[in-house]
Amino acid sequence: MRIAIDGKRYYLNSSGLGRYSRSLVDHLLGLEDAEDLDICLYRPKGEVKFQPKSHRRLTELTADYLLPGHIGNALWRFTKLPTLINSGSYDLFHGPSHVLPGRLKCPSVVTMLDLIFMRYPQYFRAWDRNYYRISFSRSARLADHIISISEATKADLVNLFGIREEKISVIYPGFDDVFTRLPRNRLDEIRKKYNTKIEITFPDASEVIEMVQTNGLNLFYESAENRKLCCGVRKVHPLNKMLSTLDGWITGLRSDQTQNRQSSAKIEIDEQHDSMVKLNPILDWSWEQTMGYIKENDIPYNKLIDQGFPSIGCEPCTRAVKPGEDLRAGRWWWENQSDKECGLHMDHSK
């Protein structure tokens, strides 16, 4: 089977669609039982940020456009590339970054990250917004199948572009697949067991959009400052908004988690949150005590713990710990500092 892939994002983007494209190609080349699989990766002209390792089943085809920069690349992708694909006897073409180069003879798949420019048009220039709308909708109609990275994007494709649901598959990209194998009904389990109401809060959409447009989708990998910014927008700000409606809060902090938490007390006046009362009832418990209590009392818990995730954060910022590692070693593992915090219990602005 011969698969052609538009490699622009693979070679040039350090995050987001770049990571997705590289993980896709690496996975395909790593399939041990696919000796008849050949990958052709279309490469932009000039200097690139990322270079694939040499592989006997990988062929790179470099663009030969004359005009410099994005204009030359775009013209080549939408004029010359379709001709090359149609004459290449491919079994499948995949556009991993929203667009197809044109009408193709072979079956085609396109990956759609989001349609955020249509949901929040005020954050996009008119020219960009119209270009995205035309090229994305055209590609969605031309593609034989669409990969959506979330249910929300699938719903937008159906409601905003009129795409049939059966044409779309939702595949969550890029992270440890143990996250997607686990059941997602933990909140319902807790509601039923304790007969209680759980209030849900979300990040402010405009904050997320501004942050991603300025710093990129996976900004947290670039620097500790960017990571703290992301934690602030996605976790700290929503918590602060909820806490502003309350008189106090109870946490699951333990003093053995980080050096910063060793100075906490079971009953505190939380200066970080308008001097409200903060209770840390299991502060002096060990990890073994905590898990023992959970098991003895049949308390619902995140089953990722059983998969080697004793400290769990957001998907792209959490990995399983290795034998002998600290319990929080899987959090923001690419950072060097040992006392890492997201900001829920530590003010990063000071």
N, C-alpha and C positions, 0 to 999 in steps of 0.2 A: 504494500500500500504506500502510495506517495502522497505526502501532505505538504502543502505550501503554507507558509505562515508569514504574515506581514511583520517584519522585525523592527520597525522604527522604534517602538517603545522599549523593546528588548535592549537595544544598543545605546539608547540616549537617556532614558529616564531612570533616576536612582531610586524612586519610590513609586507606590501606587501601581499603575499599569506596567511599569518596568519590572517590578518584582513579580507581578502576575505573569507576564510574558516569559520571564526567565524560569520561573518555577514550572510553567507549562512545558517548555522545551526540555528542561532538565528531566522532568518526569517521563516524557515520551521517550527520550533517549535512554532512560534507565530501565525501560521495560525489557526484562530478560527473555521473555517468550515472544518477542516481536522482531524476529530476525528479518522479516520481509518488509519492515517499516523503514521508509526513507523520508527524511525531513529536509525541506528546502527553505531556508530562512532568507527573506529579502532584506538586504542591508542598506541603510542610507549612505550616501557618498560622504567621504571625508572622515575626520577624526570622530571616534566614538568613545563612550565612557566604559562600556562593557564589551568584553570579547568572549564568545563561547569557546569552551575547550574543544580541541580537535577531536572529531568522532567519525568513525567510518560510515555512519549512517546520516551524517549531517553535511549538507551542501549550502554554502553561502553564495548568494548572488547579489553583487553590489550594483546599486543604481548608477546610471550613466548620464544623469541630467547635466545640462550646461549652465543653467541659471543658478546662482548661489542661494544658500539658505533655505528657509521654509517654502518659499515660492517655487523654487526649482524642484524641491522634494515633493511638494503637493502635485505639481503638474505631472511629474513622472509617475507618481502613485496612481493618478486617476486617468492617465492616457496610455503610457507605455506598459505599466504593470499588468493591466488586464490582458493585453495582447500576449505578454510573456506567459501568464498563467494558462491562458486558453490554448497556447501552443505547446505546453509542457507536459501534457498527458497526466495531469494530477487526478487523484481520486477524491481529494478534499482540499478546500482552502479555508483557513481560519484567520479572521481579522480580530485580534485580541484587544483592540483599542477602539471600539465603537463603530468603526466604519469598514465597509467593503469598497474596493477600488472601482467596482462597476459590475455590469452583468457578466457572469462567468458561465462557462460550459459545465464545469464540474460542480458538485454539491458544495455549498458554502455554509460556514458557521461564523457568527459574529458575537463577541462578548460585549455586553452593555453594563457599564459600571453604575451609572445613574443618569437621571434626566433632571438634575438639579437646576439647570439653566431655565427650565420651564416652570419649576416650582417656585423659584426665587429669582425671577428675571431682573429685579432691581440691582442685583449684584454683578450683572454682566453687561458689557457694552453691547449696544444694539447690533453691531456688525457681527460680533462673536456669537451672540445669542441666535441670530438668524442663520448663521453658517452651521452651527451645531444642530439646530432644528431641522434644516434641510438635509444635511449629510446623515444625521442619525436616523431620521425617519425613512429616508431612501434606503439606507443599509438594512434597516429592520424589515422593510418590505421585500428587498431582494434576497435576503438570506433564507436558506432552506431551514435553518434552525438558529435560535438565539439562546445564548447562555446569559442568564441574569445572575448577579452576585448576591441578590437579596430578594425577598418576597415583595418588598416595597418597590424595587425597580421593576419587577414583573408587573405589579399592579399599575405602575405608571405607563409601561409599554402598552398595556391593554386599554387603559382609560384615556391616555393622551395621544397615542399613535394608532389605536384601533387594531392592534396585533392580536391574533387569536391565542388564547391561553395554551392550547396544545402545541403551539410552535415554540414555547419558551420552557427551558429547564433552569431551575435555580440550583446553582452550585456555589457553595461558599469557598472563597479562594484562600490559598496561601498559608494557613496556620495548621497546627497539629490537629489531625482529623479526629482526635479523641473528643474535642469540643463538640463536634457535630454528631457524634455517635450517641451522646448522652441524652436522656429525656429532658424536655424543657418545661415540665409541669411542676417544678419544685414549689413555686408560689401557691399553686392550687392545693398541693399536698399539705402545706402549712396552714392554709386557710381552713381546710376541712378538719385537720387534726385538732387545731386549737380554737376553732369556731370564731375566728377573728377577722377583722378587716385590715387589709394591707394597702396603704397609700403608695402610689407609684409616682415618681418624678423623672423628668428627662432633661437633658441639656437644652439650652436655648439654641434653636436652629440657626439664628442669625450669627451667634458667636462661633458656632462650629463652621459655618460657611466662610466667615471672614478669616478664621484661623487656617483652614485648609487652603483657601485661595492664596493666602500670603505665604504659607510655609510648606504646603504640600500635604498629601494624604497621610503619609507615614513619617511626619515630621519628628516624631519621638525618637526615631533611630539616629537622627542627625546630631543631637546634642542633649545634655542633661537639661539645659534651659528650655529647649523645645518640648522635651518630655514633661517637664513640670507645667508648662503652658497648657499642654493637652490634658493633663490630669486636672488642672484648674478648671478648664472649660467643661470637661465631660463629667467630672466627679465632684470637685470642691464647690463650684458655684451652685449646682443643683442642691447639694446638701445644705449649703448656707441658706438658700431660699426656703427650704423646708424647715430648718431649725429656727428661722426668724418667726415662725408661727407657734413655737413651742416654748415651754418654760424650762425644759431640761432634756437630757438624752442619756441613753444607756449604750455602752459599747462592749465589744468583745476583746478589748486590748489585753495583752499579756506582757509582763515586763521582760520576758525572755525573747521577745520578738526582735526588738532593735534596741540599740543603746539609748536612743531618744525616749523610748517608752519606759526605761528603767527608773526615770525620775517621776513617773506618774503616781497618783494616789488613787485609792478606791473611790473616794469622794473628792471631787475637785470643783473649784470655781473656774469655769472655762473662759479665760480672758480672750481667747480667739473668737468666741461667739457671744459677745455682749454679756459676759460674766454670768451665764446661765449655769445651772448645776449639771455636772457631768459625772456619771457613775460608771465605774470600771469594775464590776463585781468579780470577775475571774482574773484579775490582774496578777495574782500570785500563783495561778495554776500553771502546771507544766503542760506540754503538748500531750503527754500520755494521760494525764488527768482529764484533760478536755475531751479527748477521743473516747476515753473510758466512760465518761458520763453520758456522752452522746449515744454510745452503743447500749449501755445499761438501761437508758430511759427511752430508747427507740425514738430519738429526736431526728427529724428529717435533716439531711446534710447533703452537701454537694459531693456527688460520687466521683468527681475528679480527684478527690483526696485519695481514693483507692487506686487511682491510676498514677500516683507519684506526684501529685500537685498539692502539697501541704499548705501553700500560700497561693491564693487565686486572685488574679486581677483581670484586666481586660485580655482578650484573646491574643492580640499581637505582642503583648508585653509579658506573657507568662509562658514558661516552659516547665516540664517536669524536672525535679531535682535528681541529681545523680547520687549514688550511694556515698555516704560520708559528707555530703554537702550540707550547708546550713539550710534550715527549713525555708528561708526566704531567698535562697540563691536563684530560684527560678523567676524572680521578679526583676524586670529591667536588667537582665543578665549581662547586657553589653556595657553597662556602666561600671566604672571602677570603684566608686566610693562604696564603703561597706554599710553605711547607715542610711539606706534609701527609704524615702517616704513619698507618698503621693500628695500630701498636703491636707488630708482630712484631719490629721491630728498634729500637724506641724505647719506653722505659717512660713511659707517660703519667701515671703516679701520682706522678712526681717533678717 
